[in-house]
Amino acid sequence: MSTQSLFQSARLTYRAFTSSDIDALYEAWNDPSVQDGMSPGAIKPVAENIKEKFKAWPDSMALFLAAADTKSGCFVGMVGLAWEMPRDAKLMMLVKRDEWAKGYGTEMVQWTVQHAFRFLDAHRVSLMVYASNPRAISIYKKAGFVQEGITRKVHFAHGRWIDAVCMGILDEEFFNRG
């Protein structure tokens, strides 16, 4: 019999943000490599007042949780779902750079998608990812997301315009995956 809780995956626990999680999220958000993969704006230092915005997100989102290593309790990243329309959740996630390439992104996306469909009654989960981020696109495909379109030249970085890939997964696709 498993003692794993509803808010755990293989190696991670999903919890409400603590003050140290907010600090760790702020530090990760200020990492230029992290910003490069997710920020629609310029890559630049972010002021500490963004912490107040982070604290307000749980009230405006369907799900906004810190992902922490279950054994150590250390912050690994965050996951969020925002209702774009009824039963249409927009996925957002962040993994701290020093936790990249350890499988945490895949684990976080898979947990968040199953939670959306099994417990939040989502009909679809969608996202946008920069075409310059093939590792993230691979993670999303592993979780069952399919490409639904391209928003052309939406992000300027490294002296060039980058497309955004629109991806989504429907509840029937998730449940038919077995």
N, C-alpha and C positions, 0 to 999 in steps of 0.2 A: 504494500500500500504506500503510495507516494504522500509525502508531507509537503509537497510543493503547493504554494498558495496560488490563488487566482492571479496575483500580481507578481509572478515569477516566471522566468523562462529558464533554460538550462543553467546559465551562469549569472543571470541578472535578476535583480529585484527592482520593481517599478514602484516608486513612492512619491508622495507629495514632496515638494522641494523644501529642503532645510536651508537655513541661512548660509551654511557652507556650500551647499549645492548651487545657490544663487551666485556666490563668489566664483565657484568653479566654472559655471556657465558663462559668466562675464569674462573670465580669463580665456576660455575657449573661443568665445565670440570675438575677442580681440586678436586672435591668431590669424595672421594674413592668409595662411593656407586654408583655414576653415572658411574664412570670409570668401575666398576665391571660389569655393565650391557652392556657396549658398546665398551670398548677399547680392541683391539686385542693384545695389548702389556701389559707390566707389569703395575701394579697399582702403580703409583708414582706421585709425584708432577710434574707439567708441567711448564716449563719456560714461562715467559711473552712474549717471542718472538713468541709464537704460535698465538698471537693476529694478527700479520701480515698475517699469513696463513688464519685466519678467514676472514680478510678483503679482501683477494684475491679470496675466494671461489665463490662469486657471478659472477665473470668473467668466471669461469670454469664450473659452474653448470647450469642446466636448471632452477633451482629454489633454492634459499637460502634465507629464510626469518626468521625474529624474530617473535615469537608469543607473543603478549602482551595482558594483560587483557584490554578489551575495556573500562571499567569504570575507572580504575586507571592508565592505560598506563604502568603498571609495566611488566617487562620481565618475561615470564612464561617458555619459551623454544625456540626451533628453529626447523624448518623443512627444508629439502633439497631433491632435486631430481637431480641425476646425470645421464646423458645418458651413459649407458653401451654400447649400440649399438643403431642404429637408432630406435626410438620409443620404446626403452626398458629402462625405468627409474629405477634407484636404489634409494630406499627411505632411508633417514636417518632422525632421529629426536632425540631430547633431551628435557626432561622436568626437570626443577630444582627440586631437592629432596624435598624442602619444599612445592612443588605444586603437589606432588604425591598423588594418591588416591582421586583426586577431579574430575576425568573425563576429564582432559585436554588432556591426551594422546590419548584417543579415539576420542575426538573432532578434534585434530590436524591431526591424521591419516585420518579420514574420509574427512576432508576438502582437504588435500593434494591429496588424491586419486581422488576425484571428479574433482579437478582442473587439475590434470594430464590428465585425460580422456576428459574432456569437453573443455579445453583451450590450452593444450600443445600437443594434438594429439598423446598421448601415446597409444601404443598397449598393453603394459604390464607394470606393476609396480612390482618390486621384492625387496627382502630384505633378510638379514641374521640376525638371532637373536639367542642368546645363549639358549640352552635347559634349562639352570639354571634360566631362566627369564620367568616363567609361566605367570606373569601378562602381560608382553609385548605380548607374544604369544596369550593370550586371546584378547587383544586389536586388534591385526592384524586379528584374525579370525572374530571378530565382524564387521570389515570393509570389509570382503569378501575374505581375503587372504586364500589360501590353501597351505598345506605343499607340497613341490615339491621334497624334498630330505633332506638328512642329510650329513653334512661334519663332519666326525668323529674326535674327539679329537683335535679340532682346537685351543682351548684356555685353558691355564693353570692358575688356580686360586684356592685358598683355599686348596692347596696340591693335586689337582686332575685335570685331563684333562676333558674338557667339550666340548660336541658336539655343532655345529651350525645347526640350523634348517633353511633350505632355503624355503622361502614362496613367492608366487606370486599371482597376480590377473590380468586377461585379460580384455580388454575393453568390450568384449561381456558379460563377467560375471558381470562386473559392471553395464552395461546398462540393463541386464536382471533381476537384483535385484529389479528393480522398483523404 
